[in-house]
Amino acid sequence: PGIELCSGRAEEAKSPAGQSCGSGVHGDGDPLYMSMSGTSQATAVAGGIASLTREFLREQMGVISPSASLIKAAIINGATDLGTPDIPNSLEGWGQVNLERTVLPKDGSTVLSTFFDDEKSLRSGFGLLYELNLDPSHGIDITLVWTDEAGSAKSAQNQPKLVNDLDLVLVDPSGNQWLGNDFASGYSIQGGTADNINNVERIKIAPGTFSNSGNWVVKVLHRGG
């Protein structure tokens, strides 16, 4: 969302980038607005989407006090992979933020309007299990986010900084396990290892991988820290 956005230009700016995108000018003849690209522009758009997502959850879905991690998870889960399926990657992260897909996710053409806010706490060595009857023909997309405690600044730079190491695991009706952040070509694969670095874990099953409905189990496991 941070490509060629019209942004205010300070009169003191000496070497502005981009093209003029407004008719007004400063007293010295320089434009008031320039089209710019970058994280400064993307942050404003993403922040606005986060605010609208929070408002939607509070006023439309009855989640009175949505956490920052819930809002972040919803935005990530609604992001659009651009071009070739290859998320996550260093160019687009989890994809381009998409407000409609964030607040009105769909199964095919059917809008999914069920929101459930589970406020259970989770201690080290324990886990949460959710058994769901799913039709996976259009794919499955699950995102786990948590706000972790601050890690030690004294720990070695090559060591994970998580205080609470959570793992997202999906078990299909045949008993196969899919782990969070085990991706290839934009979709989850089997056979990888659990992520012990990030506080965002996602599982995305490609449409057409499974055709029959069945009982799936979602696990959120606290590995300690």
PyMOL commands that set and color helices and strands:
alter all, ss='L'
color gray80, all
select helices_A, chain A and resi 39-59+68-77+99-103+136-138
alter helices_A, ss='H'
color red, helices_A
select strands_A, chain A and resi 5-8+33-36+106-107+110-111+127-134+140-145+166-171+177-179+183-184+187-188+200-205+214-222
alter strands_A, ss='S'
color yellow, strands_A
deselect
rebuild
show_as cartoon
